[in-house]
């Protein structure tokens, strides 16, 4: 039993190590798959937004990170600031502006455009220079004027976030919330703008593909659980063998007890 126990421990240790190796391998393969997908999205040519998604239609996972182009005009009176972000080591405020599509089958549709970000300190300083309080209203940096062709990547609508923010601010890039203010028809996504078309000191926003997280490789993950199951089976096997051995010894001892009792009786 001791020899068997040592063998079981050795098998279990090997299986656990192999399972851990496969688990790590799953993470590595998931990271590799993520990097390949990011490179593919970044290198993809821009296609007209009409080929990808229509206004008021559902935003699906395959739409995320697609590079699209569209033509129209920014609406200077339809802008919001999204505070509480952290970009390039700075507290940042996102600048989101409504872009009205002109021409084509989506004429009149509204695309929320993340034009970029500005340092949060700059927004506060501008507010104070204008004689307002830190909690007062503030205008977003103005967008470019005239008819433009924009190119950018599609991002997934965010949650509305907390309320109680100053006028001109919102807690997140929520398409539903913006549609209630700017009107419809509106796309169920927003565009992360690429250069050019920046103005007012707005800095380009990070690419949405940077938000993607790696998914563990399913095959390697399954192998990891199989190896751990083998380790558990080895332990269960040894416990069963031990219990059977103890039971057999007890039965043998119980059968031998009457014989010993008979042999101890005096002879007639």
C-alpha positions as CSV (number, residue, x, y, z in Angstrom):
1,X,0.0,0.0,0.0
2,X,2.9,2.4,0.7
3,X,4.4,1.6,-2.6
4,X,1.1,2.1,-4.3
5,X,0.6,5.4,-2.5
6,X,4.0,6.7,-3.7
7,X,3.1,5.7,-7.2
8,X,-0.3,7.5,-7.0
9,X,1.3,10.6,-5.6
10,X,3.9,10.6,-8.4
11,X,1.1,10.2,-11.0
12,X,-1.0,12.9,-9.4
13,X,1.9,15.4,-9.3
14,X,2.7,14.8,-12.9
15,X,-0.9,15.2,-14.0
16,X,-1.3,18.4,-12.0
17,X,1.8,19.8,-13.5
18,X,0.7,18.9,-17.0
19,X,-2.7,20.5,-16.3
20,X,-1.0,23.7,-15.2
21,X,1.2,23.7,-18.3
22,X,-1.9,23.3,-20.5
23,X,-3.7,26.1,-18.6
24,X,-0.7,28.4,-19.1
25,X,-0.6,27.3,-22.8
26,X,-4.3,28.3,-23.1
27,X,-3.5,31.8,-22.0
28,X,-0.6,32.1,-24.4
29,X,-2.6,30.8,-27.3
30,X,-5.5,33.2,-26.3
31,X,-3.0,36.1,-26.2
32,X,-1.6,35.1,-29.6
33,X,-5.1,34.9,-31.1
34,X,-5.9,38.3,-29.6
35,X,-2.8,39.9,-31.1
36,X,-3.6,38.4,-34.5
37,X,-7.2,39.7,-34.4
38,X,-5.9,43.2,-33.3
39,X,-3.4,43.3,-36.2
40,X,-6.1,42.2,-38.6
41,X,-8.6,44.9,-37.5
42,X,-5.9,47.6,-37.6
43,X,-4.7,46.6,-41.0
44,X,-8.2,46.3,-42.6
45,X,-9.2,48.9,-45.1
46,X,-12.1,51.2,-44.3
47,X,-15.4,50.3,-45.9
48,X,-18.5,52.5,-46.2
49,X,-20.6,52.2,-43.0
50,X,-23.5,51.2,-45.2
51,X,-21.7,47.9,-45.8
52,X,-21.4,47.2,-42.1
53,X,-24.4,48.4,-40.0
54,X,-27.6,50.4,-40.5
55,X,-29.2,53.0,-38.2
56,X,-31.4,51.5,-35.5
57,X,-30.1,48.0,-36.1
58,X,-28.5,45.8,-33.5
59,X,-24.7,46.1,-32.8
60,X,-23.1,42.6,-33.0
61,X,-19.7,41.4,-31.8
62,X,-18.5,41.2,-35.4
63,X,-19.0,44.9,-35.8
64,X,-16.6,45.8,-33.0
65,X,-13.4,47.4,-34.3
66,X,-14.5,47.5,-38.0
67,X,-12.9,50.4,-39.9
68,X,-15.6,52.3,-41.7
69,X,-16.0,55.6,-43.5
70,X,-19.0,58.0,-43.7
71,X,-19.7,61.5,-45.0
72,X,-21.6,64.3,-43.4
73,X,-21.3,67.2,-41.0
74,X,-20.7,67.6,-37.3
75,X,-23.4,69.3,-35.2
76,X,-21.6,71.8,-32.9
77,X,-24.6,72.0,-30.7
78,X,-24.7,68.3,-30.1
79,X,-21.6,67.5,-28.0
80,X,-20.9,65.9,-24.6
81,X,-17.9,65.4,-22.4
82,X,-17.2,62.1,-20.7
83,X,-15.0,62.6,-17.6
84,X,-13.3,60.1,-15.4
85,X,-11.0,58.4,-18.0
86,X,-7.3,57.7,-17.7
87,X,-5.2,57.9,-20.9
88,X,-1.5,58.1,-21.3
89,X,-1.0,58.6,-17.5
90,X,-3.4,61.5,-17.4
91,X,-6.9,62.1,-16.1
92,X,-8.8,62.6,-19.3
93,X,-12.2,63.8,-20.6
94,X,-13.6,62.3,-23.8
95,X,-15.1,64.5,-26.4
96,X,-18.2,63.0,-28.2
97,X,-19.9,64.9,-31.0
98,X,-23.0,64.0,-33.2
99,X,-22.2,63.5,-36.9
100,X,-25.1,63.7,-39.3
101,X,-24.7,61.6,-42.4
102,X,-25.5,63.2,-45.7
103,X,-26.4,61.3,-48.8
104,X,-26.8,57.6,-49.5
105,X,-29.3,55.2,-47.9
106,X,-28.4,56.4,-44.4
107,X,-29.0,60.1,-45.1
108,X,-30.0,61.9,-41.9
109,X,-28.7,59.2,-39.6
110,X,-26.7,60.3,-36.5
111,X,-23.4,58.7,-35.6
112,X,-21.9,59.6,-32.2
113,X,-18.2,60.3,-32.8
114,X,-15.5,60.0,-30.2
115,X,-13.3,62.8,-31.6
116,X,-10.7,62.2,-28.9
117,X,-9.8,63.4,-25.5
118,X,-8.5,66.4,-23.6
119,X,-6.7,66.6,-20.2
120,X,-9.2,67.0,-17.4
121,X,-7.1,69.8,-15.9
122,X,-7.5,71.8,-19.1
123,X,-11.3,71.6,-19.0
124,X,-11.3,72.8,-15.3
125,X,-8.9,75.6,-16.1
126,X,-11.0,76.8,-19.1
127,X,-14.1,76.8,-16.8
128,X,-12.4,78.9,-14.2
129,X,-10.9,81.3,-16.7
130,X,-14.4,81.9,-18.0
131,X,-15.5,83.0,-14.6
132,X,-17.5,79.9,-13.8
133,X,-17.3,77.5,-10.9
134,X,-15.8,74.0,-11.1
135,X,-19.3,72.7,-11.2
136,X,-20.6,75.0,-13.9
137,X,-21.5,74.3,-17.5
138,X,-18.7,74.1,-20.1
139,X,-18.6,73.8,-23.9
140,X,-16.7,71.0,-25.6
141,X,-13.9,72.0,-28.0
142,X,-15.6,72.9,-31.3
143,X,-15.6,70.3,-34.1
144,X,-14.4,70.9,-37.6
145,X,-16.9,72.6,-39.9
146,X,-18.2,71.8,-43.4
147,X,-18.8,68.5,-45.1
148,X,-16.3,65.8,-44.1
149,X,-15.4,62.2,-44.8
150,X,-14.6,60.5,-41.5
151,X,-12.7,57.2,-41.0
152,X,-12.7,55.4,-37.8
153,X,-13.4,52.2,-35.8
154,X,-16.7,51.2,-34.4
155,X,-17.0,50.8,-30.6
156,X,-19.5,49.2,-28.4
157,X,-22.1,51.4,-26.6
158,X,-21.3,51.9,-23.0
159,X,-23.5,52.1,-19.9
160,X,-25.1,55.4,-19.1
161,X,-23.0,55.8,-16.0
162,X,-23.8,57.9,-12.9
163,X,-26.0,61.0,-13.1
164,X,-25.7,64.3,-11.4
165,X,-22.9,65.6,-13.6
166,X,-22.6,69.2,-14.7
167,X,-24.3,70.4,-17.8
168,X,-22.6,69.2,-20.9
169,X,-21.2,66.1,-19.2
170,X,-22.3,62.4,-19.3
171,X,-21.2,59.4,-17.5
172,X,-20.5,57.2,-20.5
173,X,-20.9,56.9,-24.3
174,X,-24.4,55.5,-24.1
175,X,-26.0,55.4,-27.5
176,X,-29.5,55.0,-25.9
177,X,-28.9,58.1,-23.7
178,X,-27.6,60.2,-26.6
179,X,-30.5,59.2,-28.8
180,X,-32.9,60.5,-26.2
181,X,-31.1,63.9,-26.4
182,X,-30.0,64.2,-30.0
183,X,-32.9,62.3,-31.7
184,X,-33.0,59.5,-34.2
185,X,-32.3,57.6,-36.4
186,X,-29.1,56.8,-34.7
187,X,-26.5,54.0,-35.1
188,X,-26.3,51.6,-32.2
189,X,-22.6,52.2,-32.0
190,X,-20.1,55.1,-32.0
191,X,-17.1,55.9,-34.1
192,X,-13.6,56.3,-32.7
193,X,-12.2,58.9,-35.0
194,X,-8.9,58.6,-36.7
195,X,-6.9,61.6,-37.8
196,X,-7.4,64.1,-39.5
197,X,-10.5,66.1,-38.5
198,X,-9.2,67.0,-35.1
199,X,-9.4,70.6,-33.7
200,X,-9.5,72.5,-30.5
201,X,-6.6,70.7,-28.9
202,X,-8.4,67.3,-29.0
203,X,-6.0,64.4,-28.9
204,X,-6.8,61.1,-30.8
205,X,-8.5,58.6,-28.6
206,X,-7.0,55.1,-28.1
207,X,-8.2,52.5,-30.6
208,X,-11.1,50.4,-29.4
209,X,-9.2,47.2,-30.3
210,X,-7.0,48.0,-27.2
211,X,-10.0,47.2,-25.1
212,X,-10.2,43.6,-26.4
213,X,-9.3,40.9,-23.8
214,X,-7.8,37.5,-24.7
215,X,-10.0,34.5,-24.5
216,X,-8.3,31.3,-23.3
217,X,-7.8,28.6,-26.0
218,X,-10.6,26.1,-25.5
219,X,-8.7,23.1,-26.6
220,X,-5.8,23.7,-24.2
221,X,-8.3,24.6,-21.4
222,X,-10.1,21.3,-22.0
223,X,-6.7,19.4,-21.8
224,X,-5.9,21.1,-18.6
225,X,-9.1,19.9,-16.9
226,X,-8.6,16.4,-18.3
227,X,-5.1,16.2,-16.7
228,X,-6.5,17.5,-13.4
229,X,-9.3,14.9,-13.6
230,X,-6.7,12.2,-14.1
231,X,-4.9,13.4,-10.9
232,X,-8.2,13.3,-9.0
233,X,-9.0,9.8,-10.4
234,X,-5.6,8.5,-9.2
235,X,-6.2,9.7,-5.7
236,X,-9.8,8.3,-5.7
237,X,-8.4,5.0,-7.0
238,X,-5.9,4.7,-4.2
239,X,-8.5,5.5,-1.5
240,X,-10.8,2.8,-3.0
241,X,-7.9,0.3,-3.0
242,X,-7.1,1.2,0.6
243,X,-10.7,0.8,1.7
244,X,-11.0,-2.5,0.0
245,X,-7.8,-3.7,1.6
246,X,-9.0,-2.6,5.1
247,X,-12.4,-4.3,4.5
248,X,-10.8,-7.6,3.4
249,X,-8.4,-7.6,6.4
250,X,-11.4,-7.1,8.8
251,X,-13.3,-9.9,7.1
252,X,-10.3,-12.2,7.4
253,X,-9.9,-11.2,11.1
254,X,-13.6,-11.8,11.7
255,X,-13.5,-15.3,10.1
256,X,-10.4,-16.3,12.0
257,X,-11.8,-15.3,15.4
258,X,-14.2,-18.3,15.8
259,X,-11.4,-20.7,14.8
260,X,-9.1,-19.3,17.5
261,X,-12.0,-19.6,20.0
262,X,-12.6,-23.3,19.1
263,X,-8.9,-24.1,19.3
264,X,-8.7,-22.6,22.8
265,X,-11.4,-25.0,24.2
266,X,-10.3,-27.9,26.4
267,X,-10.3,-31.3,24.7
268,X,-13.0,-33.9,25.9
